[in-house]
Amino acid sequence: MRNAVSRRDFLKLAGTGLGTFALNPLGRFSSSQSPFMQFPSGERLGRVSVYPDWFYTEIKAKPTPNSSTVRKINDDDVIEWVREVIGTDAFSIDTLVAQGPSKTWVETPEGYIYGPHLQAVRNMANSPVASIPEGKAGFWAEVTVPYVDLNIDNPPFRTPSFRYISETGGVPRLYYSQVVWIDQIRTDETGRILYRWNEDFGRGYGYGDIFWADGAAFHMLTEEEVSPISPDVDPAQKKIVADTFYQTLSCFEGNTEVYFCKMSSGYGDFSTPIGTLAAWRKMISIHMSANTASDSGYDTAAVAWPTFISGEGVAIHAAFWHNYFGTRRSHGCINVLPEDAKWIFRWTTPYVSLEQTEMKMEWPNVGTQVIVKEPNF
């Protein structure tokens, strides 16, 4: 039975996915079974990831909040994603989160789900390696399944969000697109290969929790996958323009726009800094946490592809915990889809390899220029 959870407690965990509180979660199988075989079939799937004030969302008969409900679906339920459609905005039922309503819905075989409530995922289980590559201390790996359960190796929990999830009867998880540092591999009694995730990857950037998880959930990243994009272009000709009114981000080489995506910038008291900034620090992945004892706090492990653009810790980074891109949503950073964050990470300077893990620059010798615009009216 799930414990009662207050809104204040939920807000402490904003950004962690919160799917471990699902009333009927998938993936609870014996160690001899592959949980990834139990997800729905389909090239594209959606994982329910709703705002902390709800435990569930609804499948509707039509793409409008006022249509009849087919059924309720819980956090971390995984459904087949047929296509995106334009319907009626759900601002009336999402007043606490939709800082700019979305009209995007996802069609499923059963009906329609409000698009911002779904993380687009795939279920691509891997053939895990049996040992750490020779001469390496570990490797970076990306989660390629909707989610994977974690088992702590060094209790008690140190990470605030994981500790809270455990105390309230949940199981911590990693989600599709998160990137983690794997430093050990073992085989369990059933012959399944398990990877060990070192949460602070030995550099003191996290709380120090260590977890084991099914190795089939992870794809080992290669240098080719993080290689620089357009390295022959003069770095001075590269520029990012982030528009906080339209909630869009554009990458330019000279006057040519070479990449475009939606974003979610800071909201309310956590507005994103306006002006001419610059990429100055980049990491493969980082634990982001602040003010965890307050209503406005957050705690999110394994935030992938952060490109820091101000000394206050503001970054362009992947967000797996919501799909509200195109609306203000963050605590000051610029949230983008994981695939967008990875492209930006590879395209901007300074360049960072897997071996480097991290790169810093000091003003005035900084990397790609980032112009954050606000409405001029």
C-alpha positions in Angstrom: 0.0 0.0 0.0 1.5 3.4 -1.0 2.1 5.9 1.8 0.3 9.2 1.6 2.6 11.8 0.0 2.2 15.5 0.4 2.6 18.1 -2.4 5.6 19.5 -0.6 7.3 16.1 -0.5 6.5 15.6 -4.2 8.1 18.9 -5.1 11.3 17.9 -3.4 11.5 15.2 -6.0 10.5 17.2 -9.1 12.5 15.9 -11.9 13.2 12.4 -10.7 10.5 10.8 -12.8 8.4 9.8 -9.8 7.3 6.7 -11.7 8.3 4.4 -8.8 5.0 5.4 -7.1 2.9 3.7 -9.9 0.0 1.8 -8.5 0.5 -1.1 -10.9 4.1 -0.7 -12.2 5.5 -2.9 -14.9 8.8 -4.7 -14.7 8.3 -6.6 -11.4 9.6 -10.0 -12.5 12.0 -12.6 -11.1 15.6 -12.3 -11.8 15.5 -15.1 -14.3 13.1 -13.1 -16.5 13.9 -10.2 -18.7 11.6 -7.3 -17.7 12.3 -5.6 -21.0 10.3 -8.3 -22.9 7.2 -7.3 -21.0 6.9 -3.8 -22.4 4.4 -3.3 -25.2 5.6 -3.9 -28.8 6.0 -1.0 -31.1 8.9 0.9 -32.6 8.0 4.0 -30.5 6.6 3.9 -26.9 5.5 6.4 -24.4 6.3 6.2 -20.6 3.8 8.0 -18.4 5.6 10.8 -16.6 3.1 13.2 -15.0 3.5 16.2 -12.8 3.9 15.6 -9.0 0.3 16.6 -8.2 -1.0 13.4 -9.9 -0.2 9.7 -9.8 -1.8 9.1 -13.2 -3.1 10.5 -16.4 -6.0 9.3 -18.6 -6.5 7.8 -22.0 -9.3 9.9 -23.6 -11.7 8.9 -26.4 -10.7 12.1 -28.3 -7.7 14.5 -28.1 -9.5 16.9 -25.7 -9.7 16.9 -21.8 -13.5 17.0 -21.9 -14.0 13.8 -23.8 -14.8 10.5 -22.1 -12.1 8.6 -20.2 -11.2 5.2 -21.6 -9.1 4.4 -18.6 -6.6 5.8 -16.2 -2.9 5.0 -16.5 -0.3 5.4 -13.8 3.2 6.8 -13.6 5.7 4.6 -15.5 3.0 2.7 -17.4 4.3 2.2 -20.9 2.0 2.4 -23.9 2.4 2.1 -27.7 2.9 5.6 -29.3 1.1 5.6 -32.6 1.6 9.3 -33.6 1.3 12.9 -32.3 -1.9 14.8 -33.1 -3.1 18.3 -32.4 -6.1 18.6 -30.2 -7.5 20.9 -27.5 -5.1 22.2 -24.9 -5.4 20.8 -21.4 -4.6 24.0 -19.6 -7.7 23.7 -17.5 -6.5 20.5 -15.9 -2.8 21.4 -15.9 -2.9 24.8 -14.4 0.0 24.1 -12.1 2.4 23.0 -14.8 1.3 24.3 -18.2 3.0 27.7 -18.2 1.8 28.1 -21.7 -0.7 25.3 -22.7 0.2 22.5 -25.2 -2.3 21.2 -27.7 -0.2 18.1 -28.5 -1.7 14.7 -27.8 -0.4 11.2 -28.5 -2.6 8.7 -30.3 -2.5 5.2 -28.8 -4.3 2.0 -29.8 -6.8 2.7 -27.1 -7.3 6.4 -27.5 -5.5 9.7 -26.8 -3.1 10.8 -24.0 -2.1 14.4 -23.3 1.4 14.7 -24.9 3.2 16.5 -22.1 2.4 13.5 -19.8 4.5 11.0 -21.9 8.2 10.6 -22.3 8.9 9.3 -25.8 10.9 6.1 -25.3 12.0 2.9 -27.1 12.7 -0.6 -25.9 16.1 -1.6 -27.2 17.6 -4.2 -24.9 21.3 -4.8 -25.4 23.7 -7.7 -25.3 25.8 -6.6 -22.3 29.6 -7.0 -22.2 30.9 -9.5 -19.7 33.8 -7.3 -18.4 35.1 -3.8 -18.3 37.2 -3.1 -21.4 40.9 -3.9 -20.7 42.8 -0.9 -19.4 39.7 1.1 -18.6 38.3 2.1 -15.2 34.8 1.9 -16.5 32.6 3.2 -19.3 29.7 5.6 -20.0 26.4 3.9 -20.9 23.0 5.1 -22.0 19.7 3.6 -20.9 17.9 2.3 -24.0 14.8 0.8 -22.4 11.8 2.6 -20.9 13.2 2.1 -17.4 15.4 -0.3 -15.3 15.1 -1.0 -11.6 18.1 -0.3 -9.3 19.4 -2.3 -6.4 21.6 -0.4 -4.0 25.0 -1.9 -3.2 26.0 0.3 -0.3 23.0 1.1 1.8 21.6 3.3 3.3 20.6 5.6 0.5 22.4 8.9 0.4 20.7 10.6 -2.5 17.6 12.5 -1.2 15.2 11.4 -4.0 16.2 7.8 -3.9 16.0 7.7 -0.1 12.5 9.2 -0.2 11.4 6.8 -2.9 12.7 3.8 -0.9 11.1 5.1 2.4 7.7 5.4 0.7 7.8 1.8 -0.7 9.1 2.5 -4.2 12.1 1.2 -6.1 14.6 3.7 -7.6 14.9 3.5 -11.4 16.9 4.9 -14.2 14.9 6.0 -17.3 15.3 5.9 -21.0 18.1 8.3 -22.2 19.9 8.7 -18.9 23.7 8.3 -19.1 25.6 6.7 -16.2 29.2 5.6 -15.3 29.6 1.8 -15.1 32.6 0.7 -13.1 32.0 -3.0 -12.4 30.3 -6.0 -14.0 29.2 -9.3 -12.4 26.9 -12.2 -13.3 24.1 -13.2 -10.9 23.0 -16.7 -10.0 20.8 -17.0 -13.0 23.5 -16.0 -15.5 22.2 -12.5 -16.1 24.9 -9.9 -16.4 24.6 -6.9 -14.1 26.3 -3.5 -14.4 27.3 -1.4 -11.4 26.5 2.3 -11.6 28.7 4.5 -9.5 26.5 7.5 -9.0 29.3 10.1 -8.5 31.6 8.2 -10.9 34.5 8.6 -8.4 34.7 12.3 -8.7 32.5 13.5 -5.9 29.8 15.0 -8.1 27.0 13.1 -6.4 26.0 11.6 -3.1 27.9 8.4 -3.5 25.2 5.7 -3.9 26.2 2.6 -5.8 23.7 0.5 -7.7 23.4 -2.8 -9.6 21.1 -3.0 -12.6 20.4 -5.4 -15.5 23.2 -4.9 -18.1 20.8 -5.4 -20.9 19.3 -2.0 -20.2 22.5 -0.1 -21.1 24.3 0.7 -24.4 28.0 1.3 -24.0 28.7 4.7 -25.6 31.5 5.0 -28.2 33.8 7.9 -29.0 32.2 8.1 -32.4 28.8 8.7 -30.9 30.1 11.8 -29.0 32.5 13.0 -31.7 32.4 16.7 -32.6 29.8 17.9 -35.1 31.1 20.5 -37.6 34.6 20.6 -36.1 36.0 22.3 -39.2 33.7 25.3 -38.8 35.4 28.2 -37.1 34.2 28.1 -33.5 33.7 31.8 -33.5 31.0 31.3 -36.2 29.0 29.0 -34.0 26.2 30.6 -32.0 23.1 29.5 -30.1 20.0 31.7 -29.8 17.5 30.7 -27.1 14.2 32.6 -27.3 12.4 32.6 -23.9 9.1 33.9 -25.5 8.7 31.3 -28.2 10.6 28.7 -26.1 12.8 27.7 -29.1 16.5 27.1 -29.5 18.4 27.6 -32.7 22.1 26.8 -33.6 23.8 28.9 -36.2 26.9 28.6 -38.2 27.5 32.1 -39.4 24.0 33.3 -40.5 22.8 29.7 -41.3 20.5 28.0 -38.9 21.8 24.4 -38.7 19.7 23.0 -35.8 16.3 23.9 -34.2 14.4 22.5 -31.3 11.8 23.4 -28.6 13.0 24.1 -25.1 11.8 24.7 -21.6 13.5 27.6 -19.9 13.1 28.8 -16.3 9.8 29.8 -14.8 8.7 32.3 -12.1 11.4 32.9 -9.6 13.8 30.6 -11.5 14.0 32.5 -14.7 16.9 31.7 -17.1 19.6 34.5 -17.2 19.0 36.8 -20.2 21.9 38.2 -22.3 25.0 37.0 -24.0 26.4 33.9 -22.3 28.8 31.2 -23.4 29.4 27.5 -23.1 32.2 27.2 -20.5 31.8 23.7 -18.9 30.5 20.5 -20.3 30.1 17.0 -18.8 28.8 13.7 -20.1 26.4 13.4 -17.2 25.9 15.1 -13.8 23.8 14.8 -10.6 21.7 18.0 -10.3 20.4 18.9 -6.8 19.5 22.0 -4.9 17.4 23.1 -1.9 16.1 19.5 -1.3 14.5 20.5 2.0 12.4 23.2 0.5 9.3 23.3 -1.7 11.3 24.7 -4.6 14.0 22.1 -4.4 15.0 19.3 -6.8 17.2 16.3 -6.9 17.9 14.5 -10.2 20.7 12.0 -10.8 22.3 11.2 -14.2 21.2 14.4 -16.1 22.8 13.8 -19.5 24.7 16.1 -21.8 24.8 19.3 -19.7 26.4 22.3 -21.5 26.8 25.0 -18.8 26.3 28.5 -20.0 26.6 30.6 -16.8 28.6 30.6 -13.6 25.4 30.1 -11.6 25.1 26.5 -12.8 22.6 27.1 -15.6 23.0 24.6 -18.4 21.4 23.4 -21.5 20.7 19.7 -20.7 18.5 16.7 -21.4 15.2 16.3 -19.6 13.6 12.9 -19.3 11.1 13.7 -16.6 8.7 15.8 -18.6 7.6 16.5 -22.2 6.5 20.1 -21.8 9.0 21.4 -24.3 7.8 24.7 -25.7 6.7 26.0 -22.3 8.5 27.5 -19.3 9.1 24.6 -16.9 12.6 24.6 -15.4 14.5 25.8 -12.3 16.5 28.1 -14.5 18.3 25.7 -16.9 17.3 25.2 -20.5 15.6 21.8 -20.8 15.6 20.0 -24.2 14.9 16.5 -25.5 17.8 14.1 -24.8 18.6 13.8 -28.5 18.7 17.6 -28.8 20.9 17.9 -25.8 23.3 15.4 -27.2 23.5 17.2 -30.5 24.2 20.5 -28.8 26.8 18.9 -26.6 28.6 17.5 -29.6 28.3 20.7 -31.7 29.4 23.3 -29.1 32.9 24.0 -27.9 34.7 23.1 -25.8 34.7 19.5 -27.2 34.6 16.7 -24.7 35.5 13.1 -25.3 34.4 10.1 -23.3 37.9 9.8 -21.9 37.8 13.4 -20.7 34.3 13.2 -19.2 34.4 16.9 -18.4 35.9 20.1 -19.8 36.1 23.6 -18.3 37.1 26.9 -19.7 37.8 30.2 -17.9 36.6 33.6 -19.0 37.4 35.3 -21.3 38.5 32.2 -23.1 35.1 30.5 -23.3 33.3 28.4 -25.9 30.3 28.7 -28.1 28.3 32.0 -27.7 24.8 31.5 -26.3 22.3 34.4 -26.6 19.3 34.1 -24.4 16.5 36.5 -25.6 13.4 37.8 -23.9 10.3 39.4 -25.4 11.1 42.9 -26.7 7.7 44.4 -25.9 
